[in-house]
Amino acid sequence: MFPSMIRTVAVLTAAAALGCAGPGSGPAVAPYPAAGAASDALHARSAGLQQAEAALDADRALAFWAEDGVIQAGGSPQVNGRAAIGALYRLYFTSLGVRELAGTPAGLTMAQSGDLAYETGVNRIVLRANGGDLLDMGKYLLVWRKIDGQWYAAALSFTSDAAAPRLIAATP
């Protein structure tokens, strides 16, 4: 059960999470290719979600999600709705032992209508486990939807790039 849960944790993302690219969180990526006033609000919301996830703050991260949001993690059942997403965040950030969650956005494409967009990127997660810390890296696709003038995460899909996380620090 634990190895499949590790893969599930791989990007929330928000990470989905979806986390922020801080020191030691992976390679730096250039700013989003989309630019201008029309995308500034979306960039700010994406950065806010990344920061909340990097802080392992489930309640703060959940505030960025649409009521009908969906998470599809590789190797796991689909999670539907804000309440279930909140429960998933709390599980990741407590009993599953997430120590670090960082997402690095690589691209953002906004529809001409200005109410739908998608973000792609890579993620890094470090989990506390018996015997040491485990590292898993992967990729994500996050769909944003503008609701009542505010951007919300509407759908997230993420997968691991490895068959299983690797041990990065042994416990003495």
Secondary structure as UniProt FT lines:
FT   HELIX           2..9
FT   TURN            10..11
FT   HELIX           14..17
FT   TURN            23..24
FT   HELIX           37..54
FT   TURN            55..56
FT   HELIX           58..62
FT   TURN            63..64
FT   STRAND          65..73
FT   TURN            74..75
FT   STRAND          79..80
FT   HELIX           82..93
FT   TURN            94..96
FT   STRAND          98..110
FT   TURN            112..113
FT   STRAND          116..129
FT   TURN            130..131
FT   STRAND          132..147
FT   TURN            148..149
FT   STRAND          150..160
FT   STRAND          166..170
//
